[in-house]
Amino acid sequence: MSQHASAAGALWGGRFSGGPAESVAALSRSVHFDWRLAKYDILGTKAHIRALQQAGYLTMAELEKLDRDLGELWARIQNGSFLPKESDEDVHSALERGLIEITGKELGGKVRAGRSRNDQIATLIRTYLLEEATHLERLVSQLIATIANRAEEHLGVAMPGRTHFQHAQPVLLSHSLLAHAWPLQRDLERLDDWRKRAMLSPYGAGALAGNTLGLDPNLVAQELGLSGPTQNSIDATSSRDVVAEFGFIATMMGINLSRFSEEIIVWATAEFNYIKLADAYSTGSSIMPQKKNPDVAELARGKAGRMIGDLTGLLATLKGLPLAYNRDLQEDKEPVFDMIDTLFVLLPAFTGMVETMTFNTERMEELAPAGFSLATDVAEWLVKQKVIFRDAHEITGSLVSYCEQHGLELHQVPDAAMAAISPHLTPEVRDVLTVQGSIRARAGAGGTALPRVLEQLTGIRKIIAHRLA
Ligand code: ARG
């Protein structure tokens, strides 16, 4: 078996007769994916050396030198002159090697006192996710603002509303579009709430039991912009529910985009012909010259599946773990990194697609009354004439059946035929048999009547303006 010599960047090895087998080093290595945490690791170290200085383990001059050298290390990472090596196990080892290269073995070797990679990684993943959450919030807010714009441009346009994918009741297109904005807004609210739990710093938890050096965890938390330290060092190093919760929110965003996508895909078919996608947001076929495909929406739908896989894998990793840190926890990162990368590439394209699609409002309006979608209006009109609802439902059902047999729309049934179905069905019922009348009548809270839609539009715009400010 070939053996690594105790690697240059290794953070352990004193009690070992040699380095790990090559296959073990390969299995163990995480630097190819946790390298993206480098910035957060450096910020964590900058906070940690302050606590070391305050507790008397570094002089002020040493603190200042280390702080400068960490700045230099970050500059070298940014200009590409410092890179992880094959022999670096993870981002922590690579950065300790990098710092020692700049600052020397003696001073660089003091930095690791009073912390473990266990409390370190538990902190970094939080500061990383918090920053990505801010980018995500912006991208989702831009999509919501775009949906609101499209809703505002088409105020008053009626379309078929569906349940079970069958014509149900006419609704306003704006109402339907905004129905995709609110779930995304709730995802952002979930992020707000998640932040409260993510904003705690595990630094000071050590490997699992806390630290003996009297380092001030409040100082570290404050330096990192977090609200305070975690309460239990075992919990702090072994839990990843904060990561899983972020994963759920990201996945829910993916699912919400996927639901909207499904409609867009159907709306763009020749049969529906509700929308046209802009050329820049569609793709062609390599064999069928006539094709224009809704690939952005299809990729959104597909990527939601991938994100569900990421989340499920992460949850499965956590499920059987005893306290405290277990190496399984290294597997928490790639799933959330993948979700973040997925949303970052998806959201701008999705927003562009929504921004540029055109609506065939004539077609939507024409289909709005189809499928006897005003039947509920007839039943409710009867209720207003003091007919009990069970009877009103029956009577309206008979009217629909009559229409089907005679190939008529509801408003075309002759007076005599209506009277034969029920004496309550007087010609006045025709007053409610218009799409716009039906929509106007649904003026209850959250309904599709124009004043209610305008209220929601104002409401969501206010929330989003605040987020985008
Ligand atoms: N790469 C590890 C992780 O992501 C860092 C912590 C390693 N700790 C340890 N005791 N081996 O979880």
Boltz pocket constraint, residues with backbone or C-beta under 6 A from the ligand:
constraints:
  - pocket:
      binder: B
      contacts: [[A, 28], [A, 30], [A, 90], [A, 117], [A, 118], [A, 121], [A, 325], [A, 326], [A, 327], [A, 329], [A, 330], [A, 331]]
      max_distance: 6.0
